Amino acid sequence: MSTQLSNANDEEGGEASKSTIIGPLNFTKDSSTDPPTSLVDERAVPCMFCSNTYDFHTPDNGSDQCLAHLYLVHRLVVADVKEIACLPSYCYYWKEKFAQEPVEKYCSSMLLNQLPDGTSSPNEKYFLLSDVEPLDYELRQRLRREKLELVLTRHQFERTDRNFNRGCLYCRDYRAETRPEFVSHLYTKHFLLLGKPEHLVFVDELIEIVQDKLNRLICLFCEKLFKDRPTLKEHMRKKGHKRINPDNHYYDRFFLVNYRLKQKPEYVPIAKRKEESRVFASDSDSDSDWSDWNGEEQTTTCLFCTHAEANVDTLKRHMVAKHTFDFDQTVADMSFYQRVKVVNFIRRQMHIRKCIACGEQCPDYESLCKHLAELDHFRLDKEAGAWDQPEYFFPTYEDDQFLCHLEEVDNERDELSQEEGSIVISESVTASINLDAESLSLENFKL
């Protein structure tokens, strides 16, 4: 979990402090810029050996033409090219390598008895670039991770961005605020199916391609050219061609499912396969062994500063030493729900620059820390009850790991109470009964 908390006073800090409830925050640093749509410039991808460039966003001068050029001119074949997550980045990387070192250092050499055009010729030398080369294997793995991260970030942005504001391809008076609304509108009002919004990514480019084809009077499905727009619309309506062609692999980049990590199946020896296929095989060896599994380390952020620790006990000691705040002592007699309120209350007060003890508003984070230290206000006023409000049931930070550790403490208290023979009640519930309504309902059941 990132701990890049913003300590600077925002321009809207005064307005935020007047609000009674704020939306969930996030420890990750907000970015005002749109996430990128590609790792490198895909509009001018260079050849690995010469000055030729290719636009990978067009079918006429894209990846197929680049690979054909590498084979016909430079006699280089790229193995398993469909498994490369980002071919433009792949080309950029190897162009730099081949400019410094010979191609034979990284490629396998082959001798064939024909030229690239099929003409017979003995002992013609060709090169194969594959993941057998360790450097190539590491490059492919890295590109998979980087491309998947970019796609997921872009997909999340396109699902939530409300600055889209684009007009419909058909009815010009409609403007959608989000991309999912735009795609849904095309289907519900005009029966134009581009795909489910939750499955699409790089929606802006997909819409541009669809609009360009419609402007050039080309059918989206069969890609035939028509003489005018009414004829095209009638054709697409009658033939059911108001959708993109699933057999055209150029559209694969717009669907999220095509970016999933594909791992090659591990080879299983024949003897082991026979043993696993037995009908009465024992299940004792089939249990998963989790002893060597290490999950991703989650850090917990201090309630008062950006300091984070993987161990919550270490973090609590930090709060005692740095901020003279003993969390365990503060919440010693509180229930689980009250401890949740305390954490969310302190998080929110620090966010809006207010003292947790007296409620004084400070202009910035530094002033607040100075106020808390000088007046010894790193404490919670249990009598005032400012923290004991229903609004603090909701987390101030949506990825707050501190709340997860409260449940662990609560479980320990529950186990101790059960050992002593007491009954554990999670939250007191008060219910009022209308006596008049109860008497009327009972009359209906009298025999």
Order of alpha helices (4+ residues) and beta strands (2+ residues): alpha-beta-beta-alpha-beta-alpha-beta-beta-alpha-beta-beta-alpha-alpha-alpha-alpha-beta-beta-alpha-alpha-alpha-alpha-alpha-alpha
